[in-house]
Amino acid sequence: PWGAVLADGGDAPGVTLVDLDLDAVAAARARIPALTHDRAFTLA
């Protein structure tokens, strides 16, 4: 949500490779509180 487009594959099928800054990914994930609401899935 706070990132930038690193590559645009267009409308045709294909493969696009990019290098990610994993520190920036971790920082963005830390700003999303819903990711901490995870709980174990159980069937009753």
Summary of the structure (lengths in Angstrom):
residues: 44
radius of gyration: 16.0
end to end distance: 35.4
largest distance: 45.4
contacts: 44
relative contact order: 0.18
helix: 30%
strand: 0%
